[in-house]
């Protein structure tokens, strides 16, 4: 149970900071669990005796004028949440922060810190590390691999140029936000090891391509690539994202989808520029680059949706293939699934003038499920 919330007004000045009766660190305050100095515009530093608040669980210095943290901050063994958001004068963090073994939330958003100490990797209970819009932060320490409990990592609006390969060890992270990182040009292949990710935000970054390993993120639901002006291609493995429901790419141009073979999107309406039956006509000086087939389906046990594409010469079948429905999510919701066939596939290479391509859905029943 929390003790009464303690705060000071923005104009308040500490008159007692020692062990005297009523001061910070006195016997009367050592049972304090929640301490807020939010909006203290004149507060530039904390007394060393802050480390004597042995029961403290939450410390908020949000929007204060704090310039530094005392080394004794590391003595707060019970501290679970440290809020340093909007501390515009705070540029460095003491190594002793790695001693906060109970810390679960560490918030630096819109502060002026330039780097995180390597000791931050010792915070094995940390669940939320938020560094959004720390405009002076240009890199993360390799030691982040020690953040074994991390669930949310926010790097939005920082100056990071690369993400350390050690990020792949953070296999409990569900939300990774790197939007508006305008110096970030690529992601490491190790990101494919972050198997718990459900949301990946890369809006307004300068990445030119996504790693092939991104297809391993089978729990990914939201992938945001809005305004990624330098993005040139998506990997073919994106079709392996079985849980993907939202692929957001507003104002992202010059995407090369030539290697994308399978894509499943929520919805029940096939675009009207697809036709149930197409008659092929070879044009002079034109070469066919591929065939894309769309179908509306949903995963519904124990049915297997057997969708066949045929090449017909008149009414005579010349070639038949069953669509490889890779990436269809296991949900009762309807999805529009796109399958692309490259030039060397018989569905493309066998086409001649007057031949038809017909899609024939034939549901079949089996004991298994869609794979």
ROVEXFI-780741 format. One record per residue (C-alpha): x, y, z; chain. Coordinates in Angstrom, 3 decimals, decimal comma, padded with zeros to 6 digits, always signed. Example, Ala and Ser with C-alpha at 12.3 -4.5 7.8 and 13.67 -1.06 7.14 Angstrom:
REM ROVEXFI-780741
+----------+----------+----------+-------+
|       px |       py |       pz | chain |
+----------+----------+----------+-------+
| +012,300 | -004,500 | +007,800 |     A |
| +013,670 | -001,060 | +007,140 |     A |
+----------+----------+----------+-------+
END
This chain:
REM ROVEXFI-780741
+----------+----------+----------+-------+
|       px |       py |       pz | chain |
+----------+----------+----------+-------+
| +000,000 | +000,000 | +000,000 |     A |
| +001,358 | +003,422 | -000,966 |     A |
| +002,058 | +006,127 | +001,551 |     A |
| +000,587 | +009,571 | +000,836 |     A |
| +001,847 | +011,029 | -002,444 |     A |
| +004,576 | +013,617 | -001,885 |     A |
| +005,212 | +016,480 | -004,281 |     A |
| +006,554 | +020,010 | -004,275 |     A |
| +005,292 | +023,040 | -006,102 |     A |
| +007,382 | +024,379 | -009,026 |     A |
| +008,565 | +027,287 | -006,863 |     A |
| +009,441 | +025,239 | -003,814 |     A |
| +013,030 | +025,054 | -002,642 |     A |
| +014,409 | +022,338 | -000,396 |     A |
| +015,373 | +023,747 | +002,984 |     A |
| +016,441 | +020,451 | +004,521 |     A |
| +018,250 | +017,727 | +002,680 |     A |
| +020,138 | +015,909 | +005,393 |     A |
| +019,229 | +013,379 | +008,032 |     A |
| +017,691 | +015,959 | +010,329 |     A |
| +014,142 | +015,651 | +011,525 |     A |
| +011,898 | +015,709 | +008,440 |     A |
| +014,638 | +016,036 | +005,803 |     A |
| +015,099 | +013,732 | +002,811 |     A |
| +016,706 | +010,577 | +004,096 |     A |
| +015,366 | +011,015 | +007,632 |     A |
| +013,669 | +008,181 | +009,448 |     A |
| +010,320 | +009,789 | +008,644 |     A |
| +010,862 | +009,623 | +004,890 |     A |
| +012,573 | +006,260 | +004,549 |     A |
| +009,181 | +004,558 | +004,235 |     A |
| +008,201 | +006,853 | +001,372 |     A |
| +007,174 | +004,863 | -001,719 |     A |
| +006,173 | +007,539 | -004,225 |     A |
| +007,952 | +010,877 | -004,722 |     A |
| +007,168 | +013,470 | -007,412 |     A |
| +009,181 | +016,575 | -008,248 |     A |
| +007,411 | +017,130 | -011,545 |     A |
| +007,598 | +020,629 | -013,062 |     A |
| +010,121 | +021,846 | -010,496 |     A |
| +011,676 | +024,399 | -012,831 |     A |
| +014,376 | +025,463 | -010,370 |     A |
| +015,467 | +021,966 | -009,354 |     A |
| +018,939 | +021,392 | -010,852 |     A |
| +020,215 | +018,540 | -008,697 |     A |
| +019,170 | +016,066 | -006,041 |     A |
| +020,958 | +015,635 | -002,710 |     A |
| +023,079 | +012,520 | -002,226 |     A |
| +020,817 | +011,456 | +000,618 |     A |
| +018,111 | +010,619 | -001,964 |     A |
| +019,691 | +007,178 | -001,896 |     A |
| +018,459 | +006,708 | +001,666 |     A |
| +014,829 | +006,500 | +000,563 |     A |
| +015,103 | +002,745 | +000,823 |     A |
| +011,391 | +002,030 | +000,273 |     A |
| +010,931 | +004,312 | -002,746 |     A |
| +009,135 | +002,653 | -005,676 |     A |
| +008,392 | +005,609 | -007,960 |     A |
| +010,427 | +008,755 | -008,575 |     A |
| +009,172 | +011,379 | -011,019 |     A |
| +011,371 | +014,288 | -012,120 |     A |
| +009,345 | +014,990 | -015,257 |     A |
| +009,869 | +018,505 | -016,703 |     A |
| +012,271 | +019,585 | -013,965 |     A |
| +015,493 | +021,559 | -014,545 |     A |
| +017,610 | +018,629 | -013,360 |     A |
| +021,181 | +018,730 | -014,696 |     A |
| +022,518 | +015,537 | -013,160 |     A |
| +021,582 | +012,550 | -011,055 |     A |
| +023,618 | +011,742 | -007,937 |     A |
| +025,541 | +008,481 | -007,922 |     A |
| +023,526 | +007,507 | -004,861 |     A |
| +020,474 | +007,018 | -007,114 |     A |
| +021,739 | +003,476 | -007,507 |     A |
| +020,988 | +002,773 | -003,836 |     A |
| +017,211 | +002,818 | -004,451 |     A |
| +016,956 | -000,948 | -004,436 |     A |
| +013,119 | -000,984 | -004,427 |     A |
| +012,641 | +001,596 | -007,214 |     A |
| +010,297 | +000,308 | -009,939 |     A |
| +009,680 | +003,458 | -011,999 |     A |
| +012,018 | +006,357 | -012,813 |     A |
| +010,525 | +009,204 | -014,847 |     A |
| +013,023 | +011,654 | -016,370 |     A |
| +010,860 | +012,796 | -019,265 |     A |
| +011,378 | +016,343 | -020,579 |     A |
| +014,445 | +016,951 | -018,410 |     A |
| +015,983 | +019,242 | -021,011 |     A |
| +019,177 | +019,939 | -019,038 |     A |
| +019,954 | +016,295 | -018,271 |     A |
| +022,702 | +015,024 | -020,585 |     A |
| +024,257 | +012,081 | -018,724 |     A |
| +023,207 | +009,172 | -016,516 |     A |
| +025,482 | +007,721 | -013,783 |     A |
| +026,692 | +004,145 | -014,081 |     A |
| +025,047 | +003,386 | -010,766 |     A |
| +021,676 | +003,227 | -012,520 |     A |
| +022,554 | -000,377 | -013,306 |     A |
| +022,139 | -001,164 | -009,615 |     A |
| +018,384 | -000,543 | -009,730 |     A |
| +017,563 | -004,242 | -009,810 |     A |
| +013,813 | -003,717 | -009,225 |     A |
| +013,375 | -001,142 | -011,999 |     A |
| +010,576 | -001,937 | -014,478 |     A |
| +010,010 | +001,442 | -016,190 |     A |
| +012,695 | +003,897 | -017,301 |     A |
| +011,370 | +006,958 | -019,112 |     A |
| +013,667 | +009,483 | -020,810 |     A |
| +011,368 | +010,867 | -023,517 |     A |
| +012,325 | +014,358 | -024,765 |     A |
| +015,302 | +014,639 | -022,412 |     A |
| +018,805 | +015,644 | -023,590 |     A |
| +020,747 | +012,507 | -022,696 |     A |
| +023,538 | +011,711 | -025,143 |     A |
| +024,022 | +008,041 | -024,335 |     A |
| +023,014 | +005,268 | -021,992 |     A |
| +025,682 | +003,800 | -019,725 |     A |
| +026,640 | +000,180 | -020,404 |     A |
| +025,383 | -000,663 | -016,923 |     A |
| +021,799 | -000,263 | -018,169 |     A |
| +022,138 | -003,820 | -019,412 |     A |
| +022,012 | -004,999 | -015,797 |     A |
| +018,355 | -003,973 | -015,470 |     A |
| +017,069 | -007,499 | -016,007 |     A |
| +013,571 | -006,665 | -014,686 |     A |
| +013,070 | -003,626 | -016,953 |     A |
| +009,901 | -003,913 | -019,051 |     A |
| +009,589 | -000,444 | -020,584 |     A |
| +012,513 | +001,618 | -021,905 |     A |
| +011,258 | +004,828 | -023,484 |     A |
| +013,690 | +007,168 | -025,266 |     A |
| +011,322 | +008,887 | -027,664 |     A |
| +012,577 | +012,196 | -029,090 |     A |
| +015,852 | +012,185 | -027,193 |     A |
| +017,376 | +014,310 | -029,939 |     A |
| +020,960 | +013,956 | -028,689 |     A |
| +020,911 | +010,151 | -028,487 |     A |
| +022,748 | +008,578 | -031,416 |     A |
| +023,371 | +004,990 | -030,333 |     A |
| +022,387 | +002,219 | -027,965 |     A |
| +024,904 | +000,237 | -025,901 |     A |
| +025,567 | -003,367 | -026,896 |     A |
| +024,695 | -004,272 | -023,322 |     A |
| +020,966 | -003,958 | -024,075 |     A |
| +021,090 | -007,709 | -024,613 |     A |
| +020,850 | -007,958 | -020,821 |     A |
| +017,318 | -006,486 | -020,774 |     A |
| +015,765 | -009,928 | -020,644 |     A |
| +012,317 | -008,758 | -019,443 |     A |
| +011,886 | -005,840 | -021,870 |     A |
| +008,418 | -005,662 | -023,470 |     A |
| +008,410 | -002,165 | -024,996 |     A |
| +011,286 | -000,219 | -026,559 |     A |
| +010,636 | +003,306 | -027,841 |     A |
| +013,359 | +004,991 | -029,910 |     A |
| +011,106 | +007,284 | -031,944 |     A |
| +012,638 | +010,594 | -033,018 |     A |
| +016,198 | +009,804 | -031,863 |     A |
| +019,388 | +010,246 | -033,918 |     A |
| +020,352 | +006,574 | -033,917 |     A |
| +022,063 | +005,531 | -037,135 |     A |
| +021,986 | +001,796 | -036,485 |     A |
| +020,472 | -000,764 | -034,181 |     A |
| +022,940 | -003,092 | -032,405 |     A |
| +022,740 | -006,729 | -033,448 |     A |
| +022,237 | -007,596 | -029,780 |     A |
| +018,650 | -006,400 | -030,105 |     A |
| +017,853 | -009,863 | -031,405 |     A |
| +018,215 | -011,268 | -027,891 |     A |
| +015,207 | -009,233 | -026,681 |     A |
| +012,725 | -011,973 | -027,419 |     A |
| +009,980 | -010,664 | -025,105 |     A |
| +009,645 | -007,252 | -026,784 |     A |
| +006,137 | -006,806 | -028,201 |     A |
| +006,334 | -003,199 | -029,361 |     A |
| +009,359 | -001,634 | -031,077 |     A |
| +008,954 | +002,017 | -032,088 |     A |
| +011,583 | +003,587 | -034,347 |     A |
| +009,455 | +006,083 | -036,247 |     A |
| +011,011 | +009,391 | -037,298 |     A |
| +014,551 | +008,054 | -036,835 |     A |
| +015,732 | +009,980 | -039,856 |     A |
| +019,331 | +008,739 | -039,724 |     A |
| +018,387 | +005,064 | -039,474 |     A |
| +019,187 | +003,372 | -042,789 |     A |
| +018,980 | -000,348 | -042,067 |     A |
| +017,949 | -002,984 | -039,535 |     A |
| +020,118 | -005,937 | -038,488 |     A |
| +019,186 | -009,455 | -039,563 |     A |
| +018,961 | -010,330 | -035,869 |     A |
| +015,627 | -008,511 | -035,663 |     A |
| +014,095 | -011,726 | -036,967 |     A |
| +014,833 | -013,333 | -033,589 |     A |
| +012,462 | -010,965 | -031,767 |     A |
| +009,663 | -013,498 | -031,988 |     A |
| +007,225 | -011,741 | -029,618 |     A |
| +006,933 | -008,514 | -031,630 |     A |
| +003,357 | -007,568 | -032,512 |     A |
| +003,981 | -003,920 | -033,519 |     A |
| +006,941 | -002,550 | -035,486 |     A |
| +006,940 | +001,187 | -036,249 |     A |
| +009,409 | +002,552 | -038,817 |     A |
| +007,509 | +005,606 | -040,096 |     A |
| +009,669 | +008,379 | -041,605 |     A |
| +012,931 | +006,476 | -041,272 |     A |
| +015,517 | +006,383 | -044,078 |     A |
| +015,794 | +002,616 | -044,404 |     A |
| +016,217 | +001,423 | -047,983 |     A |
| +015,134 | -002,174 | -047,410 |     A |
| +013,952 | -004,565 | -044,733 |     A |
| +016,057 | -007,609 | -043,791 |     A |
| +014,911 | -010,974 | -045,132 |     A |
| +014,694 | -012,215 | -041,542 |     A |
| +011,639 | -010,039 | -040,924 |     A |
| +009,578 | -012,912 | -042,280 |     A |
| +010,337 | -014,808 | -039,074 |     A |
| +008,177 | -012,431 | -037,003 |     A |
| +005,128 | -014,695 | -037,018 |     A |
| +003,305 | -012,698 | -034,314 |     A |
| +003,678 | -009,337 | -036,067 |     A |
| +000,265 | -007,673 | -036,442 |     A |
| +001,160 | -004,067 | -037,302 |     A |
| +003,996 | -002,969 | -039,612 |     A |
| +004,146 | +000,790 | -040,141 |     A |
| +006,277 | +002,109 | -043,010 |     A |
| +004,550 | +005,422 | -043,658 |     A |
| +006,644 | +008,124 | -045,362 |     A |
| +009,711 | +005,896 | -045,748 |     A |
| +010,873 | +007,813 | -048,804 |     A |
| +014,092 | +005,808 | -049,270 |     A |
| +012,492 | +002,360 | -049,036 |     A |
| +013,062 | +000,594 | -052,362 |     A |
| +011,888 | -002,950 | -051,821 |     A |
| +010,120 | -005,366 | -049,508 |     A |
| +011,646 | -008,821 | -048,978 |     A |
| +009,817 | -011,851 | -050,355 |     A |
| +009,728 | -013,226 | -046,818 |     A |
| +007,094 | -010,651 | -045,883 |     A |
| +004,597 | -013,215 | -047,150 |     A |
| +005,510 | -015,386 | -044,148 |     A |
| +004,011 | -012,896 | -041,686 |     A |
| +001,043 | -015,067 | -040,782 |     A |
| -000,428 | -012,671 | -038,206 |     A |
| +000,042 | -009,427 | -040,154 |     A |
| -003,175 | -007,406 | -040,285 |     A |
| -001,950 | -003,876 | -040,952 |     A |
| +000,761 | -003,002 | -043,468 |     A |
| +000,764 | +000,806 | -043,544 |     A |
| +002,782 | +002,490 | -046,283 |     A |
| +001,197 | +005,908 | -046,867 |     A |
| +003,451 | +008,221 | -048,902 |     A |
| +006,054 | +005,492 | -049,288 |     A |
| +007,072 | +005,403 | -052,938 |     A |
| +009,377 | +003,469 | -055,283 |     A |
| +008,656 | +000,102 | -053,676 |     A |
| +009,845 | -002,846 | -055,719 |     A |
| +007,517 | -005,790 | -055,103 |     A |
| +008,973 | -008,009 | -057,835 |     A |
| +010,145 | -010,622 | -055,338 |     A |
| +006,987 | -010,607 | -053,227 |     A |
| +005,151 | -013,865 | -053,938 |     A |
| +002,494 | -014,029 | -051,203 |     A |
| +000,575 | -011,329 | -049,364 |     A |
| -002,474 | -011,731 | -047,134 |     A |
| -004,527 | -008,699 | -046,065 |     A |
| -007,684 | -008,354 | -043,936 |     A |
| -010,779 | -007,757 | -046,058 |     A |
| -013,556 | -009,436 | -048,008 |     A |
| -013,498 | -007,505 | -051,282 |     A |
| -011,145 | -008,273 | -054,133 |     A |
| -010,088 | -005,122 | -056,037 |     A |
| -012,256 | -004,629 | -059,124 |     A |
| -009,233 | -004,579 | -061,424 |     A |
| -009,002 | -008,372 | -060,900 |     A |
| -011,145 | -010,515 | -063,234 |     A |
| -012,515 | -014,007 | -062,686 |     A |
| -011,290 | -015,007 | -066,140 |     A |
| -008,558 | -013,402 | -068,278 |     A |
| -007,899 | -013,967 | -071,988 |     A |
| -004,232 | -013,555 | -072,807 |     A |
| -003,178 | -011,475 | -075,787 |     A |
| +000,499 | -011,188 | -076,663 |     A |
| +001,532 | -007,674 | -077,571 |     A |
| +004,386 | -006,724 | -079,850 |     A |
| +007,594 | -005,738 | -078,039 |     A |
| +005,998 | -006,543 | -074,686 |     A |
| +007,145 | -009,231 | -072,294 |     A |
| +004,908 | -010,662 | -069,580 |     A |
| +006,554 | -010,295 | -066,172 |     A |
| +004,230 | -012,409 | -064,063 |     A |
| +000,688 | -013,271 | -063,051 |     A |
| -000,987 | -012,168 | -059,800 |     A |
| -004,012 | -014,075 | -058,525 |     A |
| -006,273 | -012,762 | -055,766 |     A |
| -008,816 | -014,689 | -053,733 |     A |
| -011,037 | -014,095 | -050,745 |     A |
| -010,823 | -016,721 | -048,021 |     A |
| -010,664 | -017,388 | -044,329 |     A |
| -009,023 | -020,008 | -042,159 |     A |
| -011,781 | -022,299 | -040,924 |     A |
| -011,029 | -025,720 | -039,513 |     A |
| -011,337 | -028,455 | -040,631 |     A |
| -011,648 | -027,058 | -044,173 |     A |
| -008,746 | -026,563 | -046,536 |     A |
| -009,459 | -023,982 | -049,188 |     A |
| -008,292 | -025,566 | -052,441 |     A |
| -008,027 | -022,797 | -055,031 |     A |
| -006,880 | -023,789 | -058,512 |     A |
| -005,608 | -021,646 | -061,326 |     A |
| -005,946 | -023,048 | -064,858 |     A |
| -004,726 | -022,243 | -068,325 |     A |
| -007,452 | -023,078 | -070,861 |     A |
| -007,233 | -023,356 | -074,633 |     A |
| -010,895 | -022,910 | -075,432 |     A |
| -012,450 | -025,274 | -072,908 |     A |
| -009,500 | -027,664 | -072,773 |     A |
| -007,189 | -027,353 | -069,737 |     A |
| -003,507 | -026,990 | -070,676 |     A |
| -002,146 | -026,498 | -067,162 |     A |
| -003,544 | -026,569 | -063,619 |     A |
| -001,906 | -025,531 | -060,341 |     A |
| -003,120 | -025,215 | -056,759 |     A |
| -002,369 | -021,889 | -055,109 |     A |
| +000,290 | -022,018 | -052,427 |     A |
| -001,492 | -020,112 | -049,656 |     A |
| +001,533 | -019,210 | -047,580 |     A |
| +000,922 | -016,639 | -044,853 |     A |
| -002,855 | -016,979 | -044,431 |     A |
| -003,424 | -016,110 | -040,746 |     A |
| -005,243 | -018,503 | -038,440 |     A |
| -008,369 | -016,419 | -037,944 |     A |
| -012,049 | -016,588 | -038,835 |     A |
| -011,824 | -013,140 | -040,406 |     A |
| -011,915 | -012,905 | -044,186 |     A |
| -008,659 | -012,078 | -045,946 |     A |
| -007,735 | -011,157 | -049,488 |     A |
| -004,738 | -013,248 | -050,471 |     A |
| -002,441 | -012,407 | -053,374 |     A |
| -000,233 | -014,994 | -055,084 |     A |
| +002,340 | -013,878 | -057,623 |     A |
| +003,787 | -016,243 | -060,227 |     A |
| +007,150 | -015,262 | -061,796 |     A |
| +007,932 | -015,494 | -065,542 |     A |
| +009,511 | -018,961 | -065,317 |     A |
| +006,427 | -020,562 | -063,708 |     A |
| +004,320 | -022,646 | -066,163 |     A |
| +001,278 | -020,506 | -065,352 |     A |
| +003,157 | -017,685 | -067,087 |     A |
| +005,539 | -019,366 | -069,524 |     A |
| +002,812 | -021,563 | -071,117 |     A |
| +000,546 | -018,635 | -072,000 |     A |
| -000,241 | -018,180 | -075,709 |     A |
| -002,545 | -015,902 | -077,664 |     A |
| -006,176 | -016,697 | -076,910 |     A |
| -005,420 | -018,815 | -073,843 |     A |
| -007,494 | -018,112 | -070,729 |     A |
| -006,466 | -017,972 | -067,083 |     A |
| -009,301 | -019,126 | -064,847 |     A |
| -009,457 | -019,352 | -061,063 |     A |
| -011,565 | -022,176 | -059,748 |     A |
| -012,118 | -022,323 | -055,951 |     A |
| -012,958 | -025,828 | -054,748 |     A |
| -013,184 | -026,264 | -050,957 |     A |
| -012,259 | -029,698 | -049,686 |     A |
| -012,538 | -031,234 | -046,232 |     A |
| -009,761 | -032,943 | -044,338 |     A |
| -008,800 | -033,700 | -040,736 |     A |
| -005,942 | -031,245 | -040,808 |     A |
| -005,811 | -027,504 | -041,206 |     A |
| -004,493 | -024,951 | -043,607 |     A |
| -000,715 | -024,903 | -043,616 |     A |
+----------+----------+----------+-------+
END
